Amino acid sequence: MTSDLITSLYVFMLAAFVGFEVIRRVSPLLHTPLMSLTNALDAIAVVGAILLVGEHKSNLSTVLGALAVAAATSNVVGGFLITDRMLKMFKSSKTKKP
């Protein structure tokens, strides 16, 4: 193993641990804004995957890029559906009469 790979694995493990600890301590009232932020980050992943597909460097990169577009798009759509469902929980079920 090269030192670059070991360093990258160390950074990945550290980022995963810090990310888990930060997300775990978020109060339930902030879950909706947090989901909106992750949807924005996933949208950036969709754009990056589209750029990868558009380069046509090899058949493998095109196939992997298309899979990345599909996966990131499903993640964005699912995130928005979950956010919408969470926002509906805060709406009142009683209708107000004028």
C-alpha atoms as one frame of an Amber mdcrd trajectory, in Angstrom:
protein
   0.000   0.000   0.000   1.265   3.427  -0.832   1.323   6.245   1.658  -1.235
   8.206  -0.411  -3.759   5.393  -0.087  -3.200   5.087   3.656  -3.526   8.855
   4.081  -6.737   8.878   2.026  -8.200   6.034   4.081  -7.283   7.860   7.288
  -8.988  11.060   6.096 -12.064   9.078   5.001 -12.364   7.332   8.371 -11.893
  10.599  10.251 -14.496  12.376   8.095 -16.956   9.513   8.578 -16.508   9.591
  12.358 -16.823  13.376  12.618 -19.829  13.402  10.261 -21.576  10.694  12.274
 -21.015  12.539  15.543 -22.230  15.858  14.132 -25.379  14.388  12.566 -26.195
  12.331  15.652 -26.344  15.440  17.827 -28.694  17.416  15.589 -31.988  18.189
  17.282 -35.149  16.833  15.624 -36.288  20.372  14.750 -33.269  20.813  12.493
 -33.681  17.595  10.495 -35.657  19.302   7.719 -33.028  21.999   7.015 -30.350
  19.331   7.203 -32.175  17.229   4.604 -32.468  20.279   2.351 -28.731  20.818
   2.605 -27.955  17.211   1.738 -30.309  17.478  -1.247 -28.277  20.442  -2.485
 -25.068  18.453  -2.092 -26.591  15.536  -3.981 -27.562  17.920  -6.781 -23.888
  18.839  -7.080 -23.125  15.117  -7.391 -25.667  14.885 -10.232 -23.940  17.716
 -12.091 -20.536  16.075 -11.611 -21.864  12.750 -12.859 -23.382  14.406 -15.932
 -20.014  16.001 -16.677 -18.353  12.596 -16.347 -20.814  11.026 -18.783 -20.361
  13.888 -21.236 -16.589  13.412 -21.516 -16.832   9.991 -23.269 -13.269   9.049
 -22.289 -14.072   5.335 -22.293 -17.067   3.040 -22.280 -16.457   2.185 -18.633
 -16.457   5.831 -17.534 -19.648   6.448 -19.511 -21.418   3.471 -17.920 -20.209
   4.357 -14.419 -21.187   7.993 -14.980 -24.678   6.962 -16.089 -25.017   4.810
 -12.965 -23.838   7.759 -10.869 -26.435  10.025 -12.487 -29.198   7.502 -11.765
 -28.081   6.931  -8.162 -27.631  10.615  -7.328 -30.925  11.566  -8.971 -32.818
   8.914  -7.002 -31.117  10.200  -3.854 -32.225  13.782  -4.578 -35.813  12.750
  -5.357 -35.997  10.546  -2.268 -34.588  13.336  -0.126 -37.199  15.787  -1.357
 -39.972  13.252  -0.739 -38.764  12.689   2.805 -38.438  16.437   3.400 -41.968
  16.981   2.113 -43.264  14.242   4.390 -41.469  15.779   7.365 -42.918  19.222
   6.611 -46.425  17.764   6.433 -46.001  16.563  10.014 -45.824  20.182  11.189
 -49.050  21.241   9.455 -52.213  21.437  11.495 -54.843  18.833  10.721 -57.661
  21.171  11.777 -59.082  23.527   9.191 -59.653  27.077  10.375 -63.085  28.594
   9.752 -63.197  32.280   8.784
